[in-house]
């Protein structure tokens, strides 16, 4: 039992570390208006691709660029195309927006700033 718990703990820590080093962060966007909405609009598996379903899709913003707040339009900060050669994560950007930053393991930096 103890070994199983240790493995789960290490796996969860590893997942958190990968997310904190992401080079791009996804925010959920209403594709009909290009306006950012709450991430839970995209959280189901049917909306996991860049194209999205039901009018919503993940919009990936690279580190160093500013993410809009919910209710604001995305305007060339990123792309609906899911990154293939960079690390990325879906969600994790503050609802009020901010600059997407890339944090490292134990760096103390968050996923966003501002």
C-alpha positions in Angstrom: 0.0 0.0 0.0 2.7 2.5 0.9 4.5 2.0 -2.4 1.3 2.6 -4.4 0.7 5.9 -2.5 4.2 7.0 -3.1 3.9 6.3 -6.9 0.7 8.2 -7.1 2.2 11.2 -5.2 5.2 11.2 -7.5 3.0 11.1 -10.6 0.8 14.0 -9.3 3.9 16.1 -8.5 5.2 15.4 -12.0 2.0 16.5 -13.6 2.0 19.8 -11.7 5.6 20.4 -12.7 4.9 19.8 -16.4 2.0 22.3 -16.3 4.2 24.9 -14.6 6.8 24.7 -17.4 4.3 25.0 -20.2 5.5 27.3 -23.1 1.8 28.0 -24.0 -1.4 28.2 -22.1 -4.9 27.6 -23.4 -7.8 29.8 -22.7 -11.4 29.0 -23.8 -12.8 31.2 -26.5 -16.2 31.5 -28.1 -15.3 30.9 -31.7 -18.3 32.9 -33.1 -17.1 36.1 -31.5 -13.4 35.4 -30.6 -14.2 36.4 -27.0 -12.6 34.6 -24.1 -15.1 32.7 -21.8 -14.7 30.7 -18.7 -12.5 27.6 -19.2 -15.2 25.3 -18.0 -17.0 25.9 -21.4 -14.1 23.9 -23.0 -13.3 21.4 -20.2 -15.2 18.4 -21.6 -13.3 16.0 -23.9 -15.5 16.9 -26.9 -13.9 20.4 -26.9 -10.4 19.3 -26.3 -9.1 20.0 -29.8 -8.2 23.5 -31.1 -11.2 23.5 -33.4 -13.6 22.9 -30.5 -17.2 21.9 -30.6 -20.4 23.8 -29.7 -18.8 27.0 -30.7 -16.0 27.0 -28.1 -12.3 26.1 -28.5 -9.0 26.3 -26.8 -6.9 29.3 -27.8 -3.2 28.8 -27.1 -1.1 31.9 -26.0 2.7 31.7 -25.8 4.7 32.8 -22.8 5.5 36.5 -22.9 2.2 37.5 -24.5 -0.8 38.9 -22.7 -3.9 36.8 -22.2 -7.2 38.7 -22.3 -9.6 38.7 -19.4 -12.8 36.7 -19.7 -15.2 38.8 -21.8 -12.4 40.4 -23.9 -11.6 39.5 -27.4 -8.4 37.6 -28.4 -6.6 39.7 -30.9 -3.6 37.9 -32.4 -2.0 36.8 -29.1 -2.0 33.2 -30.0 -3.7 30.5 -32.1 -6.5 27.9 -32.1 -4.0 25.3 -33.4 -2.9 22.9 -30.7 0.8 23.2 -30.3 2.7 20.2 -31.5 6.3 21.1 -30.8 6.0 23.0 -27.5 4.8 22.1 -24.1 1.3 23.4 -23.3 -1.5 23.2 -20.9 -5.2 24.0 -21.1 -6.4 26.5 -18.6 -4.6 28.0 -15.6 -4.7 31.7 -16.7 -6.4 34.1 -14.3 -10.0 35.1 -15.3 -8.8 38.8 -15.2 -6.0 38.0 -17.7 -2.3 38.8 -17.5 1.0 38.0 -19.1 1.5 34.3 -19.7 4.8 33.3 -18.1 6.8 30.1 -18.1 7.6 28.8 -14.6 10.1 26.1 -13.7 10.0 23.4 -11.1 10.4 25.1 -7.7 10.8 28.5 -9.5 8.0 30.1 -7.5 6.6 31.6 -10.6 3.0 31.2 -11.5 1.4 30.4 -14.9 0.4 34.0 -15.4 1.2 37.4 -14.1 -0.3 40.8 -14.0 
